[in-house]
C-alpha cells in the first residue's frame, strides 16, 4: 500500500525518483524489516504506520492513515486502524481543525490462552492542532476528542499529544532529524487514566513531501506496559 501511494505521487512529480532514486529500496527495507525478525512470544511489539495528507486547496485538506499493529515483530495482529478526516487550516498554516472517522479492528487475547477474539470499533473524532517553533526546533500540540462505538458499548476519550522535532542538518530536504512525543489518554468515565505513550525516534526526509521515521515507544496502562518499534511513513500529496 505504501509503495502504491508513493508510486501514484511520483506519476505526478516526474523528478521525484530522479532526485530520490533510493526511495524504493528504503521503503521496501523499512516495511519488510519486521518480517525478517522472528519474535514469537515476545513482549516487544511492532507498529507499521502510514500517515498521509492531500491538499484540496490552500485551506482544506484530507487526512488518511493506516496503522498495522502487531503483538510481536512477525504477523501477530494486535490492531488494524484506518482513519480519515477533513481538515481546515488557518493562522498562516499554524493551526488546523479536523473532523474525522476511524475504523479499528482489535484482536485481543483471552487471559493466558492463545485464543483471540475480534473487537470492532467505529470512532468519530474532532481535533485541533497547533504548531510553533523555537529556533529550528518544531513543536506540535494536538488535542483530540473521541466518540467510540466499541461493539455494543459507547465510550468517550480525550487525548493530548505534545511532539518535538529537532533537525540535525540545515538542509530543508534530505536531512535527518530527531523526533519525540508524549501522548496521554483520559476517559470520561470510571477510571479516568486510560494510557500514556512516550516515543523517541530518528527520521529522514526523502523529499519535501515524503519522510520516513523509526523509533521506540513505551505504552503504559494503569497496571501494565508494552514496548514497541514504530516505523512510520509520512506522505503529503
PyMOL commands that set and color helices and strands:
alter all, ss='L'
color gray80, all
select helices_A, chain A and resi 2-11+16-19+23-36
alter helices_A, ss='H'
color red, helices_A
select strands_A, chain A and resi 44-55+60-70+77-90+95-109+116-134+137-150+153-167+176-187+193-205+210-220+225-236
alter strands_A, ss='S'
color yellow, strands_A
deselect
rebuild
show_as cartoon
